[in-house]
Amino acid sequence: MSDAALDVRAVWKYFGDYPALRAVNLNVARGECLAMLGRNGAGKTTLLKILAGLSTPSQGGVTVFGSDGNTTGARRKTGVLGHGIGIYDELTARENLELFGRIYQVHRPAHAAIAWLERVDLKHVADSRAREFSRGMRQRLAVARAFLHEPDLLLLDEPFTALDDRSIALLQRLLAERLAAGATVVMSTHQLREAMELATHWSLLVRGKLVHKGERTPEIISDPTWVYRNYGE
């Protein structure tokens, strides 16, 4: 069995003539927590969408646990939390999680839905429609959706943005639990302090190029500007 959870090989992504990603090579080992850094427009979201199978590279390829990243099997092992939240407004909180539970073939999806609504403190609004929720409540429902099937790979795009302190603590705790269970996490973030509490490694994208990947160091934790001073442009 390969030690790689993700293997990105010479991935390019063009939007028209513009290369949003340029020959990205990236290997993420099983159990690793990678904080993917970069300024706005560096290509982080584009790369995460390709890793999640939500976008196709213009050139190159991605494997997830040794299989093509676009296969159903790979997607069922993956949890995604992004800017779009990814819940259905006209469904209730319970219906949302039951739907995704069936998609991901979760054992007893109705039971799992209630258990996760309780974990994210939404059980009291289980039968309310998602469109009635505050942004914070919608974020917590999206967190429950991403973790519902206990994924082996979690892909998170700016996961701490717009979360209050309580929700940040909840997400950090859930991520720590999945990492302890052997899962792999890749998150894009500008909020280094929260991310680096969990990260084992970090990478930096600059204008679509991966310019560095390495282990987390004390300098990154103590000084958030250290990365850009030493590796940014």
Secondary structure, DSSP 8 states (H G I E B T S, - for coil): --SEEEEEEEEEEEETTEEEEEEEEEEEETT-EEEEE--TTSSHHHHHHHHTTSS--SEEEEEETTEETTSHHHHHTEEEE-TT----TTSBHHHHHHHHHHHTT-SSHHHHHHHHHHHTT-GGGTTSBGGGS-HHHHHHHHHHHHHTT--SEEEEESTTTT--HHHHHHHHHHHHHHHHTT-EEEEE-S-HHHHHTT-SEEEEEETTEEEEEEE--HHHHH-TTHHHHHH--
